Amino acid sequence: MTESSSENSPENSDSQDSSLENNTGPESQDAPLHRRGIKSYVIRAGRMTPAQNRGLDDVWPRFGLTIAQGRQDLDALFGRQAPRVVEIGFGMGNSLIEQAQTHPETDFIGIEVHAPGVGKLLDEVDKRGLSNLRVYREDALAVLEQCLPEGSLTTLQLFFPDPWPKKKHHKRRIVQPAFVELIRTRLMPGGTFHLATDWEAYAEWMAEVMEIAPGYANTATQETAPYVPRPTFRPLTKFEARGEKLGHGVWDLIYQRQD
């Protein structure tokens, strides 16, 4: 799969909870995923390099954030007023680092549960002298609910989340009505929710959820709807570049908060 944490190969084991088999459609809005105990990710063990350990041990105290800190004052956190971008599931962090370095006028917050990716990103933040990036190593839904103020974000990015391709695991997909409604409340009016996936069936699922979600408008033209051409501002990952050479598709969707 791709370089994002949620982009690790899907958890396809038949030992997963069989109670998921009978619900294959998008979830209702009345049950946030983490409250039901259903996670959209699986934390997989991975070896830590010295640089990754350095990121977690030495750089985390300066750039790491926790749910225990509660609701953030983002102006105070970054020491300025600026556009704010959150990326959920940044994997090894290459794309997020590139964005933060290319756009110093914008503040970025990454959310990732996998230690190697968090450590690598923090090591790069320090090496490159970046000051416009902060990191949560927490469940994204809890961060959105408990830590990020309403109407505070310019953009929320969800690139290549785990597609959970088996029907009995569709309940684990992060893109559900309750999730996209939570994101809408954290976006400022006019803010955008940008999704991307390399699984066509998941792209169709995303479009289905977003097209019926209240308070959003699709930014795609009639010619390409529901998808948009790959935006030049989304960094091209190595995985995606290899996939393009092999003829693999990638689908981008960008929706704007309308109220």
Secondary structure, DSSP 8 states (H G I E B T S, - for coil): --SSGGGS-----TTS-GGGTT--S---TTS-GGGGT--S---------HHHHHIIIIIHHHHEE-GGG-S--HHHHHTS---EEEEE--TTSHHHHHHHHH-TTSEEEEE---HHHHHHHHHHHHHHT--SEEEE-S-HHHHHHHTS-TT-EEEEEEES-----SGGGGGG-S--HHHHHHHHHHEEEEEEEEEEES-HHHHHHHHHHHHHSTTEEE---TTTTT-B---TTS---HHHHHHHHTT---EEEEEEE--
